[in-house]
Amino acid sequence: MSQYDYDLFVIGAGSGGVRAARMSAGFGARVGVCEDMRVGGTCVMRGCVPKKLLVYGAHFHEEIEDAQAYGWSVDARSATIDWPRLIAKKDAELHRLEGVYHSILSNAGVELINGRGTLVDAHTIDVAGKTITADKILIATGGWPSMPKIPGIEHVITSNEALDIKDLPQRMIIVGGGYIAVEFAGVFNGAGVEVTEIIRAPNILRGFDEDVRNHLRTEMEKKGISIRTETVVDSIAKTANGYTVTANGGEALETDLVMYATGRTPKTENLGLENLGIELDRARAIVVDDHYQTSVDNIYAIGDVTNRVNLTPVALAEGMALANKLFNNTPRSVDYDFIPSAVFSHPPIGSVGFTEDQAREKGPIDVYVSTFKPMKHTLSGRDEKGLMKLIVEQKTDRVIGLHLVGPDTPEIAQGFAVAMKAGATKAHFDSTVGIHPTAAEELVTMREKTR
Ligand code: NDP
């Protein structure tokens, strides 16, 4: 019997922490986990899941309009959304999922302790006044919205609160041009809010393929989202009716609500990391090696708190890899190449591999780009276009970049990600028979290079 209370104690019951905990318990380890918020973490409680439910909810108005063009007798002009009802339904679903997460942990034999965990020494954790000892400790505390410290920042909301707004504002300013900002711009625009997105850069979604950035921006603007580029917010002031956002040294913008989506910071504060000398990087993320080990031998970290690839499925993969290494004697590392990802903007993005700029740095490439009107909109008449782009490495003929914008593209990208991970070449794409009529068939029928 070990001298410790647990073989593994996990701080943080989000996607990564829960997966590592339950798999380790499945391999026979005695595992405990602590959480000071709701079990499920950012993705399930404050991110991917509630966000996507609101994305679905906010965009039905277009379906209702399109239905008319297909012969349905509905009056799209009188269709309105009961936002509080949608929020209540979303909350009920989160409550259900929270229960599922509790069951997952208890069925796996993992002990859950409510409260914030702080490291006392390399084998001791304080959880809300209770002292716990463990042979190995995993930090999986995730991240938290970060905002610039400007006057009036206390008036703004973040994605945490945006998911719970009961009364929709008439006008809203969203600051930031990343994943979260463009997704919420789509949600609130869809729900009928007048959305202005303010970005300091010349374009949205830095780091994404240029064609994707331009295409999505055009589509968002067509839907009525106003995107103000190269605009830096100086301050925010509360007024009788809302807020005044002052930007670029004097320009004043009136609005009813201000949301910031200017990145996320690893949650490493007040964890006792400094006492143990656990190394942090400049972004205050925990530094780990290829096997998620921190600078203290028996302490590990996975997921957003390490600020590497901040995506739920990556945290899950890291949690599984760590459990296998520690308690199943099968060290395996996560392969970070060709991780597909999606942005649930409106329309959404699906993407795998290198952007055109990144690929060019590796060597000569061929680029295939196609923009097209989705078949559904031939009858609906909706002015929305899709984008499909392939990047092929000349030396190997491998498809090393795939970037899509349009309905269902996250679903499409997932399948193509398997092929790309397996090393699919353009010749494989060309010899694959399309499924007709679909948007995805475009990807196997691109014959003419664009550049
Ligand atoms: P991102 O890092 O994606 O984007 C941050 C945005 O805020 C950028 O546009 C950046 O501008 C801007 N910004 C940063 N600091 C400032 C500042 N001081 N003033 C004004 N603008 C600023 O962060 P998000 O918050 O959107 O998302 C965080 C992470 O969450 C993502 O990186 C992603 O990993 C994850 N996520 C994934 C999703 C998905 O997979 N669908 C959905 C949501 C989140 P600039 O470009 O000029 O630097």
Boltz pocket constraint, residues with backbone or C-beta under 6 A from the ligand:
constraints:
  - pocket:
      binder: B
      contacts: [[A, 147], [A, 148], [A, 175], [A, 176], [A, 177], [A, 178], [A, 179], [A, 180], [A, 181], [A, 183], [A, 198], [A, 199], [A, 200], [A, 201], [A, 203], [A, 205], [A, 206], [A, 231], [A, 261], [A, 262], [A, 263], [A, 264], [A, 309], [A, 310], [A, 311], [A, 341], [A, 342], [A, 343], [A, 344]]
      max_distance: 6.0
